[in-house]
Amino acid sequence: MNLFVRRVTLPAITPLVLQKRVIKVFNEDGSSRALEVPSDIVARDVCQLFLMRNHCVNEGVWTIAEHLSNIGIERIVEDHESIIQVQSSWPMDQDCKLYFKKMYTKYEFFKNPSFFPENMVSCSNETNGCLSHQQLIQDFLSSRTCPEIHGHLHIREQGKKSWKKCYFILRRSGLYFSTKGTSKEPRHLQFIAELNESNVYILLSGRKMYGAPTNFGFCIKCNKSADARDLRLFCADDEQSRMCWVTVVRLFKYGLQLYQNYKTPPQWSGSLASGNSSPMRSISENSLVAMDFSGRRGRVIENPSEALSAAAEEGLAWRRRSWHRMNAHGSSTASQTSTPCQAVHRMQMWFHHRISRDEAQKAIEQQGLVDGIFLVRDSQSNVKSFVLSLCHYQKIRHFQIVPLEEDGELYYSLDEGHTKFTDLIQLVEFYELNKGALPCKLRYHCTRSSL
């Protein structure tokens, strides 16, 4: 018997983790970019990729946000979460997007001792007296201790359009409300939602879409359901309370993983960067010196006063050059009477031009009510003035910036002329370093957004 052996070549099977997927991510200005990425890519990798592609400075506040337009909710996609898994949970008939944006509340609770209101936090019986901020964070991250968040919230009754106010307790095991006042006795606590298979979202238009009693709404959504009828809708009385509830849900759900995300330095993947180097630079200020190139040969400026004067003169010259360059390309919207130093602020990311007070508040709220987030806008009551909108203790305050004329020169001031500046850039730079008449320093600029 003759045997014939035929060699059969089987097609190569690419491991699932090496397969490429296409994702589409939107920027804050509404533009989008489609990218081919590995199927195991996580949110941190996408963030780093967009930081590099957009030439952004890594301030530790950039995030990927999951935006579900049909039901009006949004959340931070945690750095360790799989982007492909997030996308796979979206229903085909809904408008779901990923955004690359700034969210200053992403890790603010690790840095700000006043983030958690004392009247909302209860610690374990083992703890005597008040906890420090560091100890409180450790308790939240520990599986042994059981701090809890408690307070009143408005809740929308399922199957109804009405809201009622109840006393809620958030524990690792889930969210409960008391059927008898503020009692925490087990027989008075009714289970309302679990955390392991759910995520917490911010309501973007709670009043309009769900008839919420305040603007500070949030919800808990089961990962397996995308139906608005299955959302557990809540409303806090202020932004600080809402962020406290939302943050503790994140802490209870992910625990130590969140802290590891916060502390882990950015790592650039060679396959993602496609051979390009990181746009980030790390240069010690002590290695920089002031130079004077006005003569035939450059010289080091050793006199500190002369160095400051040279820096101010160079900054002024740069602003003039920037203004003329912008004007030459026809992108200037400044009036014909504006001088270069007075109108160059229009190129700054913190300047929002002609927006209203309500629009300014909404823009800041979208990026997080943390101390020091700000924007500058045109005044609606005085065409020659400007307004600095600044967040402090989860409240947005507005400061009038008025023009002053002295010896034929125009200056700007927000403290009735006690401190004067030649332009808005100089004013902002000063208050980034000095609190002055403001309740806090300017820390983060609120960027213009299309959301």
C-alpha positions in Angstrom: 0.0 0.0 0.0 1.4 3.4 -1.0 0.8 6.2 1.4 0.8 9.8 0.2 1.5 12.5 2.7 0.5 16.1 1.8 1.8 19.0 3.8 -1.0 21.4 4.7 0.0 24.9 5.7 -2.4 26.3 8.3 -3.0 30.1 8.5 -1.1 31.8 11.2 -3.3 32.6 14.2 -2.6 36.0 15.8 -2.9 35.9 19.6 -5.9 37.9 20.7 -3.9 40.3 22.7 -1.8 41.2 19.7 -4.7 41.9 17.4 -5.3 45.5 16.4 -8.5 47.4 17.0 -9.6 50.9 15.9 -10.8 53.4 18.4 -12.0 56.9 17.9 -11.2 59.5 20.5 -12.5 63.1 20.7 -10.6 66.2 21.9 -12.0 68.9 24.0 -12.5 71.1 20.9 -14.7 68.5 19.3 -12.1 67.2 16.8 -11.5 63.5 16.7 -8.8 61.0 15.8 -9.1 57.4 14.8 -6.3 55.2 16.0 -5.3 51.6 15.4 -4.3 50.2 18.8 -3.5 46.8 20.4 -6.6 45.1 21.8 -5.1 45.1 25.4 -4.6 48.8 25.5 -5.6 50.6 28.7 -6.8 54.2 29.3 -3.3 55.3 30.6 -1.7 54.3 27.3 -4.3 56.1 25.2 -3.8 59.2 27.4 0.0 59.1 26.9 -0.5 58.6 23.2 -2.7 61.7 22.9 -0.4 63.7 25.1 2.4 63.0 22.6 0.3 63.5 19.5 -1.3 66.8 20.8 2.0 68.1 22.3 0.3 68.6 25.7 2.1 69.0 29.0 1.5 66.1 31.3 -0.1 67.8 34.4 -1.5 64.6 35.8 -5.0 65.7 35.1 -5.6 64.4 31.6 -8.0 61.5 31.4 -10.1 59.4 29.0 -13.8 60.1 29.7 -16.7 57.8 28.7 -19.5 60.0 27.4 -22.9 58.5 26.9 -24.9 61.2 25.2 -28.3 59.5 24.9 -28.7 59.1 28.6 -26.6 62.2 29.5 -23.9 60.7 31.7 -20.1 60.8 31.9 -17.3 59.2 33.9 -13.6 59.0 34.2 -12.2 55.8 32.7 -9.6 54.6 35.2 -6.0 54.4 34.0 -5.9 50.6 34.3 -9.2 49.9 32.5 -9.3 48.3 29.1 -10.5 50.7 26.4 -11.7 47.9 24.2 -13.8 46.4 27.1 -15.3 49.8 27.7 -16.3 50.1 24.0 -17.6 46.6 23.9 -20.2 47.4 26.6 -21.8 50.1 24.4 -25.1 49.3 22.7 -25.2 49.8 19.0 -28.1 52.2 19.0 -26.6 54.8 21.4 -24.3 57.7 20.9 -21.3 56.8 23.0 -17.9 58.5 22.8 -14.5 58.6 24.3 -13.0 62.0 25.1 -9.4 63.0 25.9 -9.9 65.9 28.3 -8.8 67.6 31.5 -10.6 66.5 34.7 -8.9 68.1 37.7 -10.8 66.0 40.2 -9.3 62.8 38.9 -6.8 62.4 41.7 -7.4 65.6 43.7 -8.6 63.6 46.7 -5.0 62.3 47.2 -3.7 65.8 47.4 -6.3 68.0 49.1 -6.9 67.4 52.8 -10.3 69.3 52.7 -11.7 67.1 49.9 -13.8 64.9 52.2 -16.1 66.9 54.5 -15.8 65.8 58.1 -19.5 65.7 58.6 -19.9 63.1 55.9 -17.2 60.6 56.9 -17.4 58.0 59.7 -14.4 55.8 60.6 -14.2 52.4 62.2 -14.7 52.0 65.9 -11.0 51.3 66.3 -10.2 54.9 65.5 -10.3 57.4 68.3 -10.5 61.1 67.5 -10.1 62.8 64.1 -8.0 61.2 61.4 -5.5 63.0 59.4 -6.0 63.2 55.6 -3.2 60.6 55.0 -4.7 58.2 57.6 -8.2 58.6 56.1 -6.9 57.8 52.6 -5.1 54.7 54.0 -8.4 53.6 55.6 -10.2 54.0 52.3 -7.6 51.9 50.5 -7.4 49.3 53.2 -9.7 46.2 53.1 -9.5 45.9 56.9 -10.9 49.2 58.0 -14.4 50.3 56.9 -14.9 54.1 56.8 -18.3 55.1 55.4 -19.9 58.1 53.8 -23.2 59.2 55.0 -25.6 62.1 54.4 -28.8 63.2 52.7 -29.3 62.7 49.0 -32.3 63.2 46.6 -33.1 59.9 44.8 -35.4 59.4 41.9 -37.9 56.6 42.6 -37.7 53.9 40.0 -40.5 53.9 37.5 -41.5 57.4 38.6 -40.5 61.0 37.8 -40.6 62.2 41.4 -37.6 62.6 43.7 -37.5 62.2 47.4 -34.8 63.0 50.0 -33.4 60.2 52.1 -30.5 59.6 54.4 -27.9 57.4 52.7 -24.9 55.3 53.9 -22.2 54.2 51.5 -20.2 51.1 52.6 -17.9 48.7 50.9 -20.8 46.3 50.6 -22.9 48.8 48.7 -25.2 51.8 49.1 -28.1 51.9 51.6 -30.7 54.3 52.7 -32.4 54.5 56.0 -36.2 53.9 56.3 -36.3 55.8 59.6 -34.7 59.2 59.7 -30.9 59.0 60.1 -30.9 55.6 61.8 -28.0 53.3 60.9 -29.5 50.2 62.6 -29.4 47.2 60.3 -33.2 46.7 60.5 -33.7 50.3 59.2 -31.2 50.1 56.3 -32.4 49.1 52.8 -30.0 48.1 50.1 -30.1 50.2 47.0 -27.1 49.4 44.8 -23.9 47.4 44.8 -20.5 48.6 43.5 -18.5 45.7 42.2 -20.5 45.3 38.9 -21.4 49.0 38.5 -19.7 52.3 37.7 -20.5 55.8 39.0 -21.3 58.6 36.5 -21.9 62.3 36.6 -25.3 63.6 35.2 -24.5 66.1 32.5 -28.1 67.5 32.2 -29.9 66.2 35.2 -32.5 68.9 35.5 -33.4 68.8 31.8 -33.3 65.0 31.2 -34.4 63.7 34.6 -36.1 66.6 36.4 -33.4 66.6 39.1 -33.9 69.0 41.9 -30.3 70.3 41.7 -27.4 70.5 39.2 -25.3 68.1 41.3 -26.6 64.8 40.0 -24.8 61.4 39.7 -25.9 57.9 39.0 -24.8 54.3 39.5 -25.1 52.2 36.4 -24.8 48.4 36.2 -22.2 47.5 33.6 -24.5 44.9 32.0 -27.3 47.4 31.4 -27.4 50.5 29.1 -31.1 51.2 29.7 -31.8 54.6 31.3 -34.6 53.0 33.3 -32.1 50.9 35.2 -30.0 53.9 36.3 -30.1 54.7 40.0 -30.3 58.5 40.0 -29.1 60.7 42.9 -28.7 64.4 43.5 -26.5 66.1 46.1 -27.1 69.6 47.5 -23.7 70.9 46.4 -20.7 70.0 44.3 -18.4 69.1 47.3 -21.0 66.5 48.5 -21.4 65.1 45.0 -17.7 64.7 44.4 -17.3 63.1 47.8 -19.9 60.4 47.0 -18.5 59.8 43.5 -14.9 59.6 44.7 -15.7 57.1 47.5 -17.5 54.9 45.1 -14.4 54.8 43.0 -12.2 54.2 46.0 -14.4 51.4 47.3 -14.6 49.8 43.9 -10.9 49.9 42.9 -9.1 50.4 46.2 -5.4 50.3 46.1 -5.4 50.2 42.3 -6.4 53.9 42.2 -3.4 54.9 44.4 -1.1 52.8 42.2 -2.5 54.6 39.1 -1.9 58.0 40.8 1.7 57.1 41.8 2.8 55.3 38.7 4.9 57.5 36.5 3.9 57.7 32.8 5.5 55.0 30.7 5.9 55.5 26.9 5.3 52.3 24.9 7.6 52.1 21.9 4.9 50.4 19.8 2.5 53.3 20.5 5.0 56.1 20.1 6.0 54.7 16.6 9.6 55.7 17.3 8.8 59.3 18.3 10.3 60.5 21.6 8.2 61.9 24.4 7.4 65.6 24.2 8.1 66.0 27.9 11.3 67.6 29.0 12.7 67.5 32.5 15.2 70.4 32.9 16.4 71.6 36.3 15.9 75.4 36.7 19.3 75.5 38.4 20.9 74.5 35.1 19.6 77.6 33.2 21.4 80.9 33.0 20.4 84.3 31.6 22.3 85.3 28.4 22.8 88.6 26.6 23.2 88.2 22.8 23.0 91.9 22.0 26.7 92.2 21.3 29.0 90.4 19.0 29.6 87.7 21.6 27.1 86.3 24.1 27.7 86.8 27.8 26.2 85.4 31.0 24.2 87.9 32.9 25.3 87.5 36.5 23.5 90.5 38.1 20.0 89.2 39.2 18.4 92.6 38.7 19.8 92.9 35.2 18.6 89.3 34.5 15.0 90.1 35.6 15.0 93.3 33.5 16.3 91.3 30.4 13.6 88.6 31.0 10.8 91.2 31.1 12.1 93.0 28.0 12.4 89.7 26.1 8.9 88.7 27.2 7.5 92.0 25.9 9.3 91.6 22.6 7.9 88.0 22.3 4.4 89.2 22.9 4.8 91.9 20.2 6.2 89.3 17.7 3.4 86.9 18.6 0.8 89.6 18.0 2.2 90.7 14.6 2.5 87.0 13.5 -1.1 86.4 14.5 -2.3 89.6 12.8 -0.4 88.6 9.6 -2.3 85.4 9.3 -5.6 87.1 9.7 -6.6 85.3 12.9 -6.8 88.3 15.2 -10.2 89.5 16.4 -8.9 92.4 18.3 -10.1 95.9 17.7 -8.0 98.2 15.6 -7.2 100.4 18.6 -5.8 97.5 20.7 -2.0 97.4 21.2 -0.1 94.2 20.9 0.5 93.9 24.6 -3.2 94.5 25.4 -4.6 91.9 23.0 -2.1 89.1 22.9 -4.1 87.4 25.6 -6.6 86.2 23.0 -4.1 83.4 22.1 -4.1 82.0 25.6 -5.9 78.8 26.4 -7.3 80.4 29.6 -9.1 83.2 27.7 -12.7 82.3 26.7 -13.6 85.6 25.0 -17.3 86.4 25.0 -19.0 83.9 27.2 -21.6 84.6 29.9 -21.3 84.1 33.6 -23.4 80.9 33.5 -21.3 79.5 30.6 -18.1 80.2 32.5 -19.4 78.4 35.5 -20.5 75.4 33.4 -17.1 75.3 31.7 -15.3 75.1 35.1 -17.7 72.6 36.5 -17.1 70.3 33.5 -13.4 70.1 34.3 -13.8 69.8 38.1 -14.4 72.2 41.0 -10.9 72.1 42.5 -9.2 75.1 44.2 -7.4 77.3 41.7 -9.1 76.4 38.4 -9.8 79.6 36.5 -10.6 81.3 33.2 -10.6 84.9 32.0 -13.4 86.2 29.8 -14.8 89.5 28.5 -17.1 91.4 30.8 -20.7 91.6 29.7 -21.4 94.7 31.8 -18.4 96.7 30.7 -17.0 96.3 27.2 -13.5 97.5 28.2 -13.2 95.2 31.2 -12.6 91.5 31.8 -13.6 89.0 34.4 -11.5 86.4 36.2 -13.7 83.4 37.1 -12.0 81.3 39.9 -13.0 78.3 41.9 -12.3 78.1 45.7 -13.8 75.6 48.1 -16.1 74.2 45.3 -17.6 77.7 44.7 -16.9 79.8 41.6 -16.2 83.5 42.3 -15.9 86.3 39.7 -13.4 89.2 39.9 -13.7 92.2 37.7 -10.5 93.2 35.9 -10.7 96.9 35.1 -8.5 99.0 32.8 -6.7 102.0 34.3 -4.9 104.8 32.5 -1.8 106.4 34.1 0.5 108.8 32.4 -0.9 107.9 29.0 -0.3 104.1 29.6 -3.0 101.5 30.0 -2.9 99.0 32.8 -5.1 96.3 34.2 -6.0 95.6 37.9 -8.4 93.5 39.9 -7.7 95.2 43.3 -8.7 98.8 42.5 -5.3 99.8 41.2 -3.2 98.5 44.2 -1.5 96.1 41.8 -1.3 97.0 38.1 -0.2 95.0 35.0 0.5 96.0 31.4 -1.5 93.1 30.0 -3.6 90.1 31.1 -0.8 87.6 30.6 1.3 89.5 33.2 -1.7 89.6 35.5 -2.3 85.8 35.2 1.4 85.0 35.7 1.5 87.1 38.8 -1.5 85.5 40.4 -0.2 82.0 39.5 2.7 82.8 41.9 1.0 85.1 44.4 -2.4 84.9 46.0 -2.6 88.7 46.4 -6.2 89.9 46.6 -7.6 86.5 45.5 -8.7 83.7 47.9 -6.1 81.3 46.4 -3.4 81.2 43.7 -4.3 80.4 40.0 -3.4 76.7 39.6 -5.2 75.3 36.6 -6.6 77.0 33.5 -10.0 75.9 32.3 -9.5 75.1 28.6 -12.1 75.8 25.9 -14.3 72.9 25.3 -17.0 71.9 22.8 -18.9 69.7 25.3 
